[in-house]
Amino acid sequence: MAELARRRTVSAARHRPSDHAVPWTRVRVHTASAAEIERKNRAVAEFRSQIHPLSQDPRDAPILPPWVLARLTRATETVF
């Protein structure tokens, strides 16, 4: 239970650099290689029903908005 509460605290604090619950001293940014970016793009492309419309019906629109796709396929990852 305490671990779950800690995770929620860190998740909720991700946009607050002054929050001491986030281990900022451990943050690292990994820049993906061209091959890693290609693998990420191929992985995202496998989820066709979430990134492409299923039909012309507005209810069949892609589930993932462009900003989520951009996050999934970006060239850097921030890790702790």
mmCIF file as gemmi writes it, N, C-alpha and C atoms, coordinates in Angstrom:
data_model
loop_
_atom_site.group_PDB
_atom_site.id
_atom_site.type_symbol
_atom_site.label_atom_id
_atom_site.label_alt_id
_atom_site.label_comp_id
_atom_site.label_asym_id
_atom_site.label_entity_id
_atom_site.label_seq_id
_atom_site.pdbx_PDB_ins_code
_atom_site.Cartn_x
_atom_site.Cartn_y
_atom_site.Cartn_z
_atom_site.occupancy
_atom_site.B_iso_or_equiv
_atom_site.pdbx_formal_charge
_atom_site.auth_seq_id
_atom_site.auth_asym_id
_atom_site.pdbx_PDB_model_num
ATOM 1 N N . MET Axp A 1 ? 0.821 -1.188 0 1 0 ? 1 A 1
ATOM 2 C CA . MET Axp A 1 ? 0 0 0 1 0 ? 1 A 1
ATOM 3 C C . MET Axp A 1 ? 0.869 1.258 0 1 0 ? 1 A 1
ATOM 4 N N . ALA Axp A 2 ? 1.909 1.264 0.804 1 0 ? 2 A 1
ATOM 5 C CA . ALA Axp A 2 ? 2.796 2.425 0.858 1 0 ? 2 A 1
ATOM 6 C C . ALA Axp A 2 ? 3.489 2.64 -0.486 1 0 ? 2 A 1
ATOM 7 N N . GLU Axp A 3 ? 3.861 1.531 -1.159 1 0 ? 3 A 1
ATOM 8 C CA . GLU Axp A 3 ? 4.52 1.638 -2.469 1 0 ? 3 A 1
ATOM 9 C C . GLU Axp A 3 ? 3.576 2.27 -3.483 1 0 ? 3 A 1
ATOM 10 N N . LEU Axp A 4 ? 2.324 1.877 -3.478 1 0 ? 4 A 1
ATOM 11 C CA . LEU Axp A 4 ? 1.346 2.45 -4.392 1 0 ? 4 A 1
ATOM 12 C C . LEU Axp A 4 ? 1.178 3.947 -4.128 1 0 ? 4 A 1
ATOM 13 N N . ALA Axp A 5 ? 1.121 4.323 -2.881 1 0 ? 5 A 1
ATOM 14 C CA . ALA Axp A 5 ? 0.999 5.742 -2.527 1 0 ? 5 A 1
ATOM 15 C C . ALA Axp A 5 ? 2.222 6.512 -3 1 0 ? 5 A 1
ATOM 16 N N . ARG Axp A 6 ? 3.402 5.929 -2.87 1 0 ? 6 A 1
ATOM 17 C CA . ARG Axp A 6 ? 4.627 6.585 -3.313 1 0 ? 6 A 1
ATOM 18 C C . ARG Axp A 6 ? 4.598 6.778 -4.823 1 0 ? 6 A 1
ATOM 19 N N . ARG Axp A 7 ? 4.18 5.746 -5.557 1 0 ? 7 A 1
ATOM 20 C CA . ARG Axp A 7 ? 4.101 5.856 -7.012 1 0 ? 7 A 1
ATOM 21 C C . ARG Axp A 7 ? 3.146 6.959 -7.434 1 0 ? 7 A 1
ATOM 22 N N . ARG Axp A 8 ? 2.004 7.026 -6.778 1 0 ? 8 A 1
ATOM 23 C CA . ARG Axp A 8 ? 1.038 8.075 -7.103 1 0 ? 8 A 1
ATOM 24 C C . ARG Axp A 8 ? 1.626 9.448 -6.832 1 0 ? 8 A 1
ATOM 25 N N . THR Axp A 9 ? 2.361 9.58 -5.749 1 0 ? 9 A 1
ATOM 26 C CA . THR Axp A 9 ? 2.978 10.858 -5.414 1 0 ? 9 A 1
ATOM 27 C C . THR Axp A 9 ? 3.966 11.263 -6.491 1 0 ? 9 A 1
ATOM 28 N N . VAL Axp A 10 ? 4.812 10.323 -6.921 1 0 ? 10 A 1
ATOM 29 C CA . VAL Axp A 10 ? 5.795 10.631 -7.95 1 0 ? 10 A 1
ATOM 30 C C . VAL Axp A 10 ? 5.102 10.964 -9.264 1 0 ? 10 A 1
ATOM 31 N N . SER Axp A 11 ? 4.063 10.192 -9.637 1 0 ? 11 A 1
ATOM 32 C CA . SER Axp A 11 ? 3.339 10.464 -10.875 1 0 ? 11 A 1
ATOM 33 C C . SER Axp A 11 ? 2.68 11.833 -10.84 1 0 ? 11 A 1
ATOM 34 N N . ALA Axp A 12 ? 2.04 12.143 -9.745 1 0 ? 12 A 1
ATOM 35 C CA . ALA Axp A 12 ? 1.36 13.427 -9.621 1 0 ? 12 A 1
ATOM 36 C C . ALA Axp A 12 ? 2.344 14.581 -9.609 1 0 ? 12 A 1
ATOM 37 N N . ALA Axp A 13 ? 3.557 14.322 -9.182 1 0 ? 13 A 1
ATOM 38 C CA . ALA Axp A 13 ? 4.546 15.391 -9.039 1 0 ? 13 A 1
ATOM 39 C C . ALA Axp A 13 ? 5.409 15.581 -10.274 1 0 ? 13 A 1
ATOM 40 N N . ARG Axp A 14 ? 5.186 14.833 -11.32 1 0 ? 14 A 1
ATOM 41 C CA . ARG Axp A 14 ? 6.107 14.858 -12.451 1 0 ? 14 A 1
ATOM 42 C C . ARG Axp A 14 ? 6.234 16.214 -13.108 1 0 ? 14 A 1
ATOM 43 N N . HIS Axp A 15 ? 5.283 17.083 -12.92 1 0 ? 15 A 1
ATOM 44 C CA . HIS Axp A 15 ? 5.352 18.411 -13.524 1 0 ? 15 A 1
ATOM 45 C C . HIS Axp A 15 ? 5.785 19.484 -12.531 1 0 ? 15 A 1
ATOM 46 N N . ARG Axp A 16 ? 6.248 19.043 -11.379 1 0 ? 16 A 1
ATOM 47 C CA . ARG Axp A 16 ? 6.672 20.002 -10.361 1 0 ? 16 A 1
ATOM 48 C C . ARG Axp A 16 ? 8.127 19.727 -9.972 1 0 ? 16 A 1
ATOM 49 N N . PRO Axp A 17 ? 9.07 20.354 -10.637 1 0 ? 17 A 1
ATOM 50 C CA . PRO Axp A 17 ? 10.486 20.09 -10.345 1 0 ? 17 A 1
ATOM 51 C C . PRO Axp A 17 ? 10.889 20.377 -8.901 1 0 ? 17 A 1
ATOM 52 N N . SER Axp A 18 ? 10.141 21.172 -8.194 1 0 ? 18 A 1
ATOM 53 C CA . SER Axp A 18 ? 10.499 21.463 -6.805 1 0 ? 18 A 1
ATOM 54 C C . SER Axp A 18 ? 10.028 20.386 -5.836 1 0 ? 18 A 1
ATOM 55 N N . ASP Axp A 19 ? 9.248 19.421 -6.313 1 0 ? 19 A 1
ATOM 56 C CA . ASP Axp A 19 ? 8.725 18.366 -5.438 1 0 ? 19 A 1
ATOM 57 C C . ASP Axp A 19 ? 9.845 17.397 -5.076 1 0 ? 19 A 1
ATOM 58 N N . HIS Axp A 20 ? 10.095 17.244 -3.79 1 0 ? 20 A 1
ATOM 59 C CA . HIS Axp A 20 ? 11.192 16.401 -3.313 1 0 ? 20 A 1
ATOM 60 C C . HIS Axp A 20 ? 10.893 14.905 -3.415 1 0 ? 20 A 1
ATOM 61 N N . ALA Axp A 21 ? 9.659 14.527 -3.752 1 0 ? 21 A 1
ATOM 62 C CA . ALA Axp A 21 ? 9.325 13.114 -3.933 1 0 ? 21 A 1
ATOM 63 C C . ALA Axp A 21 ? 9.931 12.565 -5.22 1 0 ? 21 A 1
ATOM 64 N N . VAL Axp A 22 ? 10.307 13.457 -6.127 1 0 ? 22 A 1
ATOM 65 C CA . VAL Axp A 22 ? 10.896 13.054 -7.401 1 0 ? 22 A 1
ATOM 66 C C . VAL Axp A 22 ? 12.415 13.042 -7.251 1 0 ? 22 A 1
ATOM 67 N N . PRO Axp A 23 ? 13.061 11.915 -7.565 1 0 ? 23 A 1
ATOM 68 C CA . PRO Axp A 23 ? 14.52 11.819 -7.4 1 0 ? 23 A 1
ATOM 69 C C . PRO Axp A 23 ? 15.28 12.515 -8.531 1 0 ? 23 A 1
ATOM 70 N N . TRP Axp A 24 ? 15.21 13.835 -8.584 1 0 ? 24 A 1
ATOM 71 C CA . TRP Axp A 24 ? 15.78 14.598 -9.686 1 0 ? 24 A 1
ATOM 72 C C . TRP Axp A 24 ? 17.272 14.365 -9.87 1 0 ? 24 A 1
ATOM 73 N N . THR Axp A 25 ? 17.984 14.042 -8.809 1 0 ? 25 A 1
ATOM 74 C CA . THR Axp A 25 ? 19.424 13.817 -8.938 1 0 ? 25 A 1
ATOM 75 C C . THR Axp A 25 ? 19.735 12.568 -9.747 1 0 ? 25 A 1
ATOM 76 N N . ARG Axp A 26 ? 18.76 11.687 -9.909 1 0 ? 26 A 1
ATOM 77 C CA . ARG Axp A 26 ? 18.971 10.449 -10.669 1 0 ? 26 A 1
ATOM 78 C C . ARG Axp A 26 ? 18.487 10.536 -12.112 1 0 ? 26 A 1
ATOM 79 N N . VAL Axp A 27 ? 17.895 11.644 -12.507 1 0 ? 27 A 1
ATOM 80 C CA . VAL Axp A 27 ? 17.322 11.749 -13.846 1 0 ? 27 A 1
ATOM 81 C C . VAL Axp A 27 ? 18.413 11.651 -14.917 1 0 ? 27 A 1
ATOM 82 N N . ARG Axp A 28 ? 18.079 10.907 -15.965 1 0 ? 28 A 1
ATOM 83 C CA . ARG Axp A 28 ? 18.963 10.762 -17.122 1 0 ? 28 A 1
ATOM 84 C C . ARG Axp A 28 ? 18.106 10.859 -18.378 1 0 ? 28 A 1
ATOM 85 N N . VAL Axp A 29 ? 18.69 11.366 -19.44 1 0 ? 29 A 1
ATOM 86 C CA . VAL Axp A 29 ? 17.999 11.434 -20.722 1 0 ? 29 A 1
ATOM 87 C C . VAL Axp A 29 ? 18.74 10.523 -21.684 1 0 ? 29 A 1
ATOM 88 N N . HIS Axp A 30 ? 18.009 9.565 -22.233 1 0 ? 30 A 1
ATOM 89 C CA . HIS Axp A 30 ? 18.583 8.634 -23.205 1 0 ? 30 A 1
ATOM 90 C C . HIS Axp A 30 ? 18.143 9.074 -24.592 1 0 ? 30 A 1
ATOM 91 N N . THR Axp A 31 ? 19.107 9.261 -25.484 1 0 ? 31 A 1
ATOM 92 C CA . THR Axp A 31 ? 18.803 9.587 -26.874 1 0 ? 31 A 1
ATOM 93 C C . THR Axp A 31 ? 18.858 8.301 -27.681 1 0 ? 31 A 1
ATOM 94 N N . ALA Axp A 32 ? 17.747 7.967 -28.294 1 0 ? 32 A 1
ATOM 95 C CA . ALA Axp A 32 ? 17.637 6.709 -29.04 1 0 ? 32 A 1
ATOM 96 C C . ALA Axp A 32 ? 18.436 6.774 -30.337 1 0 ? 32 A 1
ATOM 97 N N . SER Axp A 33 ? 18.961 5.637 -30.702 1 0 ? 33 A 1
ATOM 98 C CA . SER Axp A 33 ? 19.653 5.518 -31.99 1 0 ? 33 A 1
ATOM 99 C C . SER Axp A 33 ? 18.604 5.452 -33.095 1 0 ? 33 A 1
ATOM 100 N N . ALA Axp A 34 ? 19.053 5.57 -34.33 1 0 ? 34 A 1
ATOM 101 C CA . ALA Axp A 34 ? 18.127 5.464 -35.467 1 0 ? 34 A 1
ATOM 102 C C . ALA Axp A 34 ? 17.424 4.11 -35.465 1 0 ? 34 A 1
ATOM 103 N N . ALA Axp A 35 ? 18.142 3.06 -35.12 1 0 ? 35 A 1
ATOM 104 C CA . ALA Axp A 35 ? 17.541 1.718 -35.078 1 0 ? 35 A 1
ATOM 105 C C . ALA Axp A 35 ? 16.49 1.626 -33.974 1 0 ? 35 A 1
ATOM 106 N N . GLU Axp A 36 ? 16.751 2.229 -32.832 1 0 ? 36 A 1
ATOM 107 C CA . GLU Axp A 36 ? 15.772 2.204 -31.732 1 0 ? 36 A 1
ATOM 108 C C . GLU Axp A 36 ? 14.516 2.991 -32.11 1 0 ? 36 A 1
ATOM 109 N N . ILE Axp A 37 ? 14.704 4.115 -32.753 1 0 ? 37 A 1
ATOM 110 C CA . ILE Axp A 37 ? 13.551 4.915 -33.188 1 0 ? 37 A 1
ATOM 111 C C . ILE Axp A 37 ? 12.725 4.137 -34.202 1 0 ? 37 A 1
ATOM 112 N N . GLU Axp A 38 ? 13.38 3.461 -35.114 1 0 ? 38 A 1
ATOM 113 C CA . GLU Axp A 38 ? 12.667 2.641 -36.104 1 0 ? 38 A 1
ATOM 114 C C . GLU Axp A 38 ? 11.87 1.533 -35.412 1 0 ? 38 A 1
ATOM 115 N N . ARG Axp A 39 ? 12.454 0.892 -34.404 1 0 ? 39 A 1
ATOM 116 C CA . ARG Axp A 39 ? 11.731 -0.158 -33.656 1 0 ? 39 A 1
ATOM 117 C C . ARG Axp A 39 ? 10.529 0.425 -32.933 1 0 ? 39 A 1
ATOM 118 N N . LYS Axp A 40 ? 10.687 1.605 -32.335 1 0 ? 40 A 1
ATOM 119 C CA . LYS Axp A 40 ? 9.556 2.245 -31.663 1 0 ? 40 A 1
ATOM 120 C C . LYS Axp A 40 ? 8.441 2.541 -32.663 1 0 ? 40 A 1
ATOM 121 N N . ASN Axp A 41 ? 8.805 3.076 -33.826 1 0 ? 41 A 1
ATOM 122 C CA . ASN Axp A 41 ? 7.802 3.383 -34.851 1 0 ? 41 A 1
ATOM 123 C C . ASN Axp A 41 ? 7.083 2.128 -35.328 1 0 ? 41 A 1
ATOM 124 N N . ARG Axp A 42 ? 7.826 1.039 -35.518 1 0 ? 42 A 1
ATOM 125 C CA . ARG Axp A 42 ? 7.2 -0.224 -35.945 1 0 ? 42 A 1
ATOM 126 C C . ARG Axp A 42 ? 6.276 -0.759 -34.859 1 0 ? 42 A 1
ATOM 127 N N . ALA Axp A 43 ? 6.683 -0.638 -33.61 1 0 ? 43 A 1
ATOM 128 C CA . ALA Axp A 43 ? 5.841 -1.118 -32.507 1 0 ? 43 A 1
ATOM 129 C C . ALA Axp A 43 ? 4.525 -0.342 -32.455 1 0 ? 43 A 1
ATOM 130 N N . VAL Axp A 44 ? 4.591 0.966 -32.571 1 0 ? 44 A 1
ATOM 131 C CA . VAL Axp A 44 ? 3.374 1.785 -32.559 1 0 ? 44 A 1
ATOM 132 C C . VAL Axp A 44 ? 2.491 1.435 -33.751 1 0 ? 44 A 1
ATOM 133 N N . ALA Axp A 45 ? 3.088 1.217 -34.904 1 0 ? 45 A 1
ATOM 134 C CA . ALA Axp A 45 ? 2.321 0.911 -36.119 1 0 ? 45 A 1
ATOM 135 C C . ALA Axp A 45 ? 1.533 -0.391 -36.009 1 0 ? 45 A 1
ATOM 136 N N . GLU Axp A 46 ? 1.933 -1.285 -35.109 1 0 ? 46 A 1
ATOM 137 C CA . GLU Axp A 46 ? 1.212 -2.546 -34.926 1 0 ? 46 A 1
ATOM 138 C C . GLU Axp A 46 ? -0.19 -2.341 -34.362 1 0 ? 46 A 1
ATOM 139 N N . PHE Axp A 47 ? -0.428 -1.22 -33.731 1 0 ? 47 A 1
ATOM 140 C CA . PHE Axp A 47 ? -1.715 -0.959 -33.096 1 0 ? 47 A 1
ATOM 141 C C . PHE Axp A 47 ? -2.603 -0.126 -34.026 1 0 ? 47 A 1
ATOM 142 N N . ARG Axp A 48 ? -2.866 -0.679 -35.198 1 0 ? 48 A 1
ATOM 143 C CA . ARG Axp A 48 ? -3.592 0.034 -36.253 1 0 ? 48 A 1
ATOM 144 C C . ARG Axp A 48 ? -4.937 0.592 -35.786 1 0 ? 48 A 1
ATOM 145 N N . SER Axp A 49 ? -5.67 -0.19 -35.02 1 0 ? 49 A 1
ATOM 146 C CA . SER Axp A 49 ? -7.007 0.251 -34.613 1 0 ? 49 A 1
ATOM 147 C C . SER Axp A 49 ? -6.953 1.415 -33.634 1 0 ? 49 A 1
ATOM 148 N N . GLN Axp A 50 ? -5.797 1.694 -33.073 1 0 ? 50 A 1
ATOM 149 C CA . GLN Axp A 50 ? -5.681 2.806 -32.142 1 0 ? 50 A 1
ATOM 150 C C . GLN Axp A 50 ? -5.089 4.057 -32.78 1 0 ? 50 A 1
ATOM 151 N N . ILE Axp A 51 ? -4.485 3.898 -33.963 1 0 ? 51 A 1
ATOM 152 C CA . ILE Axp A 51 ? -3.838 5.054 -34.584 1 0 ? 51 A 1
ATOM 153 C C . ILE Axp A 51 ? -4.432 5.453 -35.935 1 0 ? 51 A 1
ATOM 154 N N . HIS Axp A 52 ? -5.297 4.628 -36.493 1 0 ? 52 A 1
ATOM 155 C CA . HIS Axp A 52 ? -5.947 4.936 -37.777 1 0 ? 52 A 1
ATOM 156 C C . HIS Axp A 52 ? -7.457 4.791 -37.626 1 0 ? 52 A 1
ATOM 157 N N . PRO Axp A 53 ? -8.235 5.592 -38.355 1 0 ? 53 A 1
ATOM 158 C CA . PRO Axp A 53 ? -9.69 5.429 -38.292 1 0 ? 53 A 1
ATOM 159 C C . PRO Axp A 53 ? -10.106 4.069 -38.845 1 0 ? 53 A 1
ATOM 160 N N . LEU Axp A 54 ? -11.118 3.498 -38.248 1 0 ? 54 A 1
ATOM 161 C CA . LEU Axp A 54 ? -11.628 2.192 -38.7 1 0 ? 54 A 1
ATOM 162 C C . LEU Axp A 54 ? -12.595 2.357 -39.866 1 0 ? 54 A 1
ATOM 163 N N . SER Axp A 55 ? -13.24 3.529 -39.921 1 0 ? 55 A 1
ATOM 164 C CA . SER Axp A 55 ? -14.17 3.844 -41.003 1 0 ? 55 A 1
ATOM 165 C C . SER Axp A 55 ? -14.343 5.356 -41.051 1 0 ? 55 A 1
ATOM 166 N N . GLN Axp A 56 ? -15.265 5.82 -41.883 1 0 ? 56 A 1
ATOM 167 C CA . GLN Axp A 56 ? -15.553 7.258 -41.966 1 0 ? 56 A 1
ATOM 168 C C . GLN Axp A 56 ? -16.41 7.74 -40.797 1 0 ? 56 A 1
ATOM 169 N N . ASP Axp A 57 ? -16.999 6.814 -40.071 1 0 ? 57 A 1
ATOM 170 C CA . ASP Axp A 57 ? -17.853 7.161 -38.933 1 0 ? 57 A 1
ATOM 171 C C . ASP Axp A 57 ? -16.999 7.847 -37.855 1 0 ? 57 A 1
ATOM 172 N N . PRO Axp A 58 ? -17.413 8.996 -37.352 1 0 ? 58 A 1
ATOM 173 C CA . PRO Axp A 58 ? -16.641 9.698 -36.315 1 0 ? 58 A 1
ATOM 174 C C . PRO Axp A 58 ? -16.397 8.853 -35.06 1 0 ? 58 A 1
ATOM 175 N N . ARG Axp A 59 ? -17.286 7.896 -34.811 1 0 ? 59 A 1
ATOM 176 C CA . ARG Axp A 59 ? -17.092 7.025 -33.647 1 0 ? 59 A 1
ATOM 177 C C . ARG Axp A 59 ? -15.941 6.056 -33.845 1 0 ? 59 A 1
ATOM 178 N N . ASP Axp A 60 ? -15.471 5.921 -35.072 1 0 ? 60 A 1
ATOM 179 C CA . ASP Axp A 60 ? -14.358 5.025 -35.384 1 0 ? 60 A 1
ATOM 180 C C . ASP Axp A 60 ? -13.03 5.774 -35.532 1 0 ? 60 A 1
ATOM 181 N N . ALA Axp A 61 ? -12.97 6.963 -34.971 1 0 ? 61 A 1
ATOM 182 C CA . ALA Axp A 61 ? -11.741 7.764 -35.052 1 0 ? 61 A 1
ATOM 183 C C . ALA Axp A 61 ? -10.618 7.089 -34.263 1 0 ? 61 A 1
ATOM 184 N N . PRO Axp A 62 ? -9.382 7.431 -34.572 1 0 ? 62 A 1
ATOM 185 C CA . PRO Axp A 62 ? -8.261 6.866 -33.803 1 0 ? 62 A 1
ATOM 186 C C . PRO Axp A 62 ? -8.413 7.191 -32.318 1 0 ? 62 A 1
ATOM 187 N N . ILE Axp A 63 ? -7.995 6.262 -31.493 1 0 ? 63 A 1
ATOM 188 C CA . ILE Axp A 63 ? -8.096 6.45 -30.047 1 0 ? 63 A 1
ATOM 189 C C . ILE Axp A 63 ? -6.959 7.332 -29.536 1 0 ? 63 A 1
ATOM 190 N N . LEU Axp A 64 ? -5.767 7.131 -30.075 1 0 ? 64 A 1
ATOM 191 C CA . LEU Axp A 64 ? -4.61 7.876 -29.587 1 0 ? 64 A 1
ATOM 192 C C . LEU Axp A 64 ? -4.466 9.201 -30.338 1 0 ? 64 A 1
ATOM 193 N N . PRO Axp A 65 ? -4.462 10.316 -29.608 1 0 ? 65 A 1
ATOM 194 C CA . PRO Axp A 65 ? -4.308 11.61 -30.265 1 0 ? 65 A 1
ATOM 195 C C . PRO Axp A 65 ? -2.854 11.826 -30.719 1 0 ? 65 A 1
ATOM 196 N N . PRO Axp A 66 ? -2.646 12.766 -31.624 1 0 ? 66 A 1
ATOM 197 C CA . PRO Axp A 66 ? -1.3 13.01 -32.144 1 0 ? 66 A 1
ATOM 198 C C . PRO Axp A 66 ? -0.249 13.268 -31.07 1 0 ? 66 A 1
ATOM 199 N N . TRP Axp A 67 ? -0.617 13.96 -29.983 1 0 ? 67 A 1
ATOM 200 C CA . TRP Axp A 67 ? 0.389 14.255 -28.951 1 0 ? 67 A 1
ATOM 201 C C . TRP Axp A 67 ? 0.863 12.975 -28.251 1 0 ? 67 A 1
ATOM 202 N N . VAL Axp A 68 ? 0.013 11.973 -28.133 1 0 ? 68 A 1
ATOM 203 C CA . VAL Axp A 68 ? 0.428 10.699 -27.539 1 0 ? 68 A 1
ATOM 204 C C . VAL Axp A 68 ? 1.365 9.967 -28.502 1 0 ? 68 A 1
ATOM 205 N N . LEU Axp A 69 ? 1.021 9.96 -29.776 1 0 ? 69 A 1
ATOM 206 C CA . LEU Axp A 69 ? 1.894 9.318 -30.759 1 0 ? 69 A 1
ATOM 207 C C . LEU Axp A 69 ? 3.262 9.992 -30.793 1 0 ? 69 A 1
ATOM 208 N N . ALA Axp A 70 ? 3.278 11.309 -30.683 1 0 ? 70 A 1
ATOM 209 C CA . ALA Axp A 70 ? 4.558 12.027 -30.667 1 0 ? 70 A 1
ATOM 210 C C . ALA Axp A 70 ? 5.388 11.625 -29.455 1 0 ? 70 A 1
ATOM 211 N N . ARG Axp A 71 ? 4.742 11.448 -28.315 1 0 ? 71 A 1
ATOM 212 C CA . ARG Axp A 71 ? 5.462 11.039 -27.108 1 0 ? 71 A 1
ATOM 213 C C . ARG Axp A 71 ? 6.003 9.618 -27.26 1 0 ? 71 A 1
ATOM 214 N N . LEU Axp A 72 ? 5.211 8.732 -27.835 1 0 ? 72 A 1
ATOM 215 C CA . LEU Axp A 72 ? 5.64 7.34 -27.99 1 0 ? 72 A 1
ATOM 216 C C . LEU Axp A 72 ? 6.811 7.188 -28.952 1 0 ? 72 A 1
ATOM 217 N N . THR Axp A 73 ? 6.908 8.085 -29.909 1 0 ? 73 A 1
ATOM 218 C CA . THR Axp A 73 ? 7.93 7.928 -30.954 1 0 ? 73 A 1
ATOM 219 C C . THR Axp A 73 ? 9.059 8.956 -30.868 1 0 ? 73 A 1
ATOM 220 N N . ARG Axp A 74 ? 9.107 9.706 -29.795 1 0 ? 74 A 1
ATOM 221 C CA . ARG Axp A 74 ? 10.165 10.723 -29.695 1 0 ? 74 A 1
ATOM 222 C C . ARG Axp A 74 ? 11.54 10.073 -29.583 1 0 ? 74 A 1
ATOM 223 N N . ALA Axp A 75 ? 12.554 10.85 -29.84 1 0 ? 75 A 1
ATOM 224 C CA . ALA Axp A 75 ? 13.931 10.339 -29.88 1 0 ? 75 A 1
ATOM 225 C C . ALA Axp A 75 ? 14.598 10.296 -28.51 1 0 ? 75 A 1
ATOM 226 N N . THR Axp A 76 ? 13.97 10.862 -27.502 1 0 ? 76 A 1
ATOM 227 C CA . THR Axp A 76 ? 14.576 10.833 -26.166 1 0 ? 76 A 1
ATOM 228 C C . THR Axp A 76 ? 13.623 10.226 -25.166 1 0 ? 76 A 1
ATOM 229 N N . GLU Axp A 77 ? 14.205 9.641 -24.122 1 0 ? 77 A 1
ATOM 230 C CA . GLU Axp A 77 ? 13.436 9.096 -22.999 1 0 ? 77 A 1
ATOM 231 C C . GLU Axp A 77 ? 14.073 9.613 -21.71 1 0 ? 77 A 1
ATOM 232 N N . THR Axp A 78 ? 13.257 10.085 -20.813 1 0 ? 78 A 1
ATOM 233 C CA . THR Axp A 78 ? 13.741 10.529 -19.506 1 0 ? 78 A 1
ATOM 234 C C . THR Axp A 78 ? 13.512 9.4 -18.522 1 0 ? 78 A 1
ATOM 235 N N . VAL Axp A 79 ? 14.567 8.997 -17.851 1 0 ? 79 A 1
ATOM 236 C CA . VAL Axp A 79 ? 14.489 7.876 -16.907 1 0 ? 79 A 1
ATOM 237 C C . VAL Axp A 79 ? 15.121 8.275 -15.578 1 0 ? 79 A 1
ATOM 238 N N . PHE Axp A 80 ? 14.732 7.567 -14.528 1 0 ? 80 A 1
ATOM 239 C CA . PHE Axp A 80 ? 15.292 7.802 -13.199 1 0 ? 80 A 1
ATOM 240 C C . PHE Axp A 80 ? 16.047 6.602 -12.73 1 0 ? 80 A 1
